[in-house]
Amino acid sequence: MIGGFYLEHPISYGLIGAFVMIFIAGLNDVGMTYRWMLSTYNIKHRREWYRLLSSGFVHGGWMHLLLNVLGIYFFGTLVEYLAGGIITLSVFIASVLGGGLYAWFIRRSDTDYQAVGASGGVMGLLMCAVMWFDGIKLSLFLIPIGIPGWIFVILFNLGSIVMSQTADRNRISHEGHLGGAMIGGFVGYMFTPQVPMTHSWWAFWLGTIPIVLFAIAHGLRPRWFKK
């Protein structure tokens, strides 16, 4: 049973195992999180580009770790079931990198913006799962009522854009979520029949394109946004 369990979704459970082992290692090495975290200062001045990827494997606490583990468990396994391990790993890595680059661009004026966690990768897998599994329903912990996945991602992504302009931006990397969701949205839509008015169509145009437009506006008119 256990052998078959791991054989069925090796990449998803491998990622979960990596998160847990790296977190435990970090408990014994207090400087590990700092060396691996996303840091705009270290990327810009020390050219430590590896942080764009390594930041997706370290977490800020047990609850942070648990949320991302659950994200991989629910959405990574769905994507792996449908598309296989290579696609799943590729989407995760691309979304982590996309989340890091997006956060770095949006917060480029910060002296040293820092972030950790696999949330960007999880959001990429979530977007693919929503687009590839029509009828999926999602809910938040505080609102245990399932709503259609395509509506959830639209509301979540638009909400993340708004929250990136509030004081909450210093506690949660909404920019990382947005970058990961953008990558997952493009990948998901690219492999979905592009039929107007379908659920995946709405998830792309109302849940993904606004992220792109937000970045464009932020680049052209940075003074309009919170620094």
LINLIN-V112609 format. One line per field, one symbol per residue. ss: DSSP state (@ for helix, = for strand, . for the rest). phi: phi as a letter, one per 20 degrees, with the letter a starting at -180 (. if undefined). burial: + if it has 16 or more other C-alpha atoms within 10 Angstrom, else -. Layout:
ss: ???
phi: ???
burial: ???
//
This chain:
ss: .@@@@@@@.@@@@@@@@@@@@@@@@@@....@@@@@.==@@@@@@@....@@@@@@@....@@@@@@@@@@@@@@@@@@@@@@.@@@@@@@@@@@@@@@@@@@@@@.......==...@@@@@@@@@@@@@@....====..======@@@@@@@@@@@@@@@...@@@@...@@@@@@@@@@@@@@@@@........@@@@@@@@@.@@@@@@@@@@@@.@@@...
phi: .fffffffcffffffgffgffffffffecfefgffdffbfffffedlefgfgefffddcerffffffffffffedffffffednfffgffffffffffffffffffdfeffbfcbcoefffffffffffffecfnfdcbegecfdfcggffgffffffffffffddfffedcefffffffffffffffffddgeegmffffffffdddggfffffffffecfffdfe
burial: --------+++++-++--++--+--+------++-++++++++----++-+++++++++-----+--++-++++++++++---++--++-++++++++++++++-+++---+++++++++++++++++++++-----+----------++++++-+++-++-++----+---+++++++++++++++++---------++++++++++-++--++--+---------
//
